[in-house]
Amino acid sequence: MNEIPNCPSCQGENTYFDGSLYVCPDCAHEFNPDAAQEEATSDVARDSNGAELMDGDAVTVIKDLKVKGSSMVIKRGTKVKSIRLTDNPEEVDCKIDGSSIVLKTCFLKK
């Protein structure tokens, strides 16, 4: 018998197979157990196109971003030089206009 995996998001046991994906009714998370396993083992920072990011890379912002706690807006097309990777592979640390800011990698391209 094929065992149904727990939800990787909330660890709930009420998951069920919906034809192509597993669904958790507790948190409404849909997942593929094979892809979730690959994502969990991957601690590499990647940009929006899937290119691997390294310390010191130059990236471009792909969307206008409002900065929380200020009236500053980072415009689309802004080039950011010498990024620094953080412990979280989905975030990078950088300086824009003299301000140290953490950006999500899904809004960047190499």
C-alpha positions in Angstrom: 0.0 0.0 0.0 1.3 3.5 -0.9 1.6 5.7 2.1 0.2 9.2 1.9 2.8 11.8 3.1 2.2 14.5 5.8 1.9 18.1 4.7 5.3 19.7 4.4 3.8 23.1 5.4 1.9 22.3 8.6 2.8 18.6 9.1 -0.9 17.7 9.0 -1.9 14.1 8.6 -5.2 14.7 6.7 -3.6 14.9 3.2 -5.2 13.3 0.2 -4.3 12.7 -3.4 -6.2 14.9 -5.9 -5.2 13.2 -9.2 -1.9 15.1 -9.7 -1.0 16.7 -6.4 -1.4 16.0 -2.7 -3.7 18.4 -0.9 -3.8 19.4 2.8 -7.4 20.4 3.8 -6.0 22.0 7.1 -3.8 24.7 5.5 -4.9 24.4 1.8 -1.3 23.6 0.7 -0.9 21.6 -2.5 2.3 19.7 -3.1 4.1 17.1 -5.0 6.2 15.0 -2.6 9.0 14.5 -5.1 9.3 18.2 -5.8 9.0 19.1 -2.1 11.9 16.7 -1.4 14.1 18.4 -4.0 13.2 21.9 -2.7 14.0 20.8 0.9 17.5 19.6 0.0 18.3 22.7 -2.1 19.9 25.4 0.0 21.1 27.4 -3.1 19.8 30.9 -3.7 18.3 31.2 -7.1 16.9 34.2 -9.0 13.4 34.4 -10.7 14.8 32.6 -13.7 16.5 29.8 -11.7 20.1 31.0 -12.1 22.2 30.4 -9.1 23.2 33.5 -7.1 26.6 34.0 -5.4 28.0 36.6 -3.0 29.1 39.7 -5.0 26.8 39.2 -8.0 25.0 42.1 -9.7 21.2 41.6 -10.1 18.3 43.6 -11.5 14.9 44.1 -9.9 12.1 42.8 -12.1 9.1 44.5 -10.3 8.4 47.8 -8.5 8.8 47.0 -4.8 7.5 49.1 -1.9 9.8 49.2 1.1 8.0 48.4 4.3 8.2 51.1 6.9 9.2 53.9 4.5 7.8 55.8 1.5 10.7 54.4 -0.7 9.9 52.5 -3.8 12.5 50.4 -5.6 11.8 50.8 -9.3 11.8 48.0 -11.8 15.1 47.7 -13.6 17.1 49.0 -10.7 20.6 47.4 -10.8 21.9 46.1 -7.4 25.6 45.4 -7.2 27.5 43.1 -4.8 24.7 41.3 -3.1 25.3 39.2 0.0 23.6 35.8 0.6 21.8 35.3 3.9 21.0 32.1 5.9 17.7 32.0 4.1 18.2 31.0 0.4 15.1 33.0 -0.6 16.6 36.3 0.6 19.7 38.4 -0.2 21.1 41.4 1.6 22.1 44.5 -0.4 22.5 48.3 -0.3 20.3 50.5 -2.4 20.7 54.3 -2.1 22.8 53.9 1.0 20.1 51.8 2.8 20.8 48.2 3.7 17.8 46.2 2.5 16.9 42.5 2.3 15.2 41.5 -1.0 13.4 38.3 -1.9 15.2 36.4 -4.7 11.9 35.9 -6.6 12.0 39.6 -7.5 15.6 39.5 -8.9 17.3 38.4 -12.1 20.9 38.0 -12.7 
